[in-house]
Amino acid sequence: MIWRAVKSGRPSIKHTDKFPKKTITKAPNSSFFFVENEKKLLPPLKEWLHEYENPHQAQDLSDFLDKTTTTAFIVMRNDSILYEKYSNGHQKEGNQLVFSVTKSFVTTLLAIAIAEGHIQSLEQKVSEFLPEFKDGKRDDIRLQDVLQMTSGLNFDDYGGLPQLIRTYQNPNLRRLTKNAKLAHPPSTYFAYKSIDTQVLAFCIEVATKRDLTEYFQEKIWHPLGMNYDAYFTVDSKKHQNERTFGGFIAKSRDLLRFGKLFLDNGQWNGQQIVPQVWIEQIKKRKEGKNGQWWGYQNGWWREGYLDKNLMDGTDFYAVGYQGQFIYVHPEANVVIVRQGLKKGGVNWNNVIGSLLVKLQNKETKDYSIYFTGVYKDEKKEVVKIARENGQWILYPKNGKKPLQMKQYCPQSLYDSKTYIRTIFDVDTLTQEVKGLHYDDFKTVIYFEKEAER
């Protein structure tokens, strides 16, 4: 495995031939065509991009995309392509590895398998499909847990490079999942981990009695009239297990089609491909239960740019390593695809969020004058937000070390070192801050703002 990692080098979207793969053939007939626009119809860059998200001092969007190592950037609204650019050596007809965007495709296949009756409920145990999970506490892991990243398995994609490499380069993924140990009791702890989606994919194959690639082609790729072949990379020629945690390869326009499917509530040409209730669950925010975190639902992320209260947003996105995005914004009726060699030194959540605000002609309100103060939760624990020497300072609960925070969007502060985020709750009548959500990307706790004395 170490030799394989050295040979492959650092993971790259260009690794389309580094692994064996299975082919998903293009649809026999294309069932939808985007409206093409000759002119690039986006507002000038300086009207919506914040200076702190423009470290390369780009003069326009094309220059910005070049300098941020972006390979593809497409903006669609109301079925029309407002903007499309391929750069940094990538062409429109080129394939790219999309890394963890793959997870959103796989979880969609789960929704279809449930709708077709192959799976009765997300409450079913993983061990009903994979008998090796009947041992000990692993027998308590439900499909819901591997879907929402609360399985408790001893993996964490942000927990260390060696473990991630072992997953990425593993030549026998079934053996990897079979031997995975528990770190936490199931349904108690959120940790983003690729192994959960891999377990989920194995369950889908057992439930449907189908090869995953064939099932995917029949239920998603062909019904959407995809224009190009796509591919699932596999762990090895011997075992042929699809790398469902991050090994999908496709062209950018077909990623856009997939985003449009979700924008249209799972319908395509009058056919309900994905149950609408599945997509409503993704759009509707709620505080997590059973270890679940609000920012991740059904294989999609929701913790993006915040210009409204936490529970009021409906946007969501699929995201992969180095800033691969399919971003769906129902309120703006927009889908954005971004792919790149690297993130390019910017936070793409905020870049895309700022553009979406501009496309809706919304006035961004500045609530920061109301951020400072003391906040208390239901357990009477206290946090404090202060403004000191031009810096935002969070004094955490339990007397922990103060954190320097940065404001990346109108209603939140964030510390990139600790992954602590405060999300402010605004009274819609008075336009003043009435509380905050203390978010560590695993749980969220609400603190009510104390009245000033």
KALIN-V246184 format. One line per field, one symbol per residue. ss: DSSP state (~ for helix, > for strand, _ for the rest). A space follows every 10 residues. Layout:
ss: ???
This chain:
ss: _~~~~~~~__ __________ >>>>______ ____>_____ ____~~~___ ~~~_______ ~~~~~~~__> >>>>>>>__> >>>>>>____ _____>>___ ~~~~~~~~~~ ~~~~~_____ ____>~~~__ ~~~~_~~~~~ _>~~~~~~__ __>_______ ~~~~~~~~__ __~~~~~~__ _>________ ___~~~~~~~ ~~~~~~~~__ _~~~~~~~~~ ~________> >>>>______ _>_____>>> _~~~~~~~~~ ~~~___>>__ >>___~~~~~ ~~~_______ _____>>__> >________~ ~~___>>>>> ___>>>>>>_ ___>>>>>>> _______~~~ ~~~~~~~~~_ _______~~~ __>>>>____ _>>>>>>>__ >>>>>_~~~_ __>>>>>>>_ _>>>>____> >>>>>>____ __>>>>>>>_ ___>>>>>>_ ___
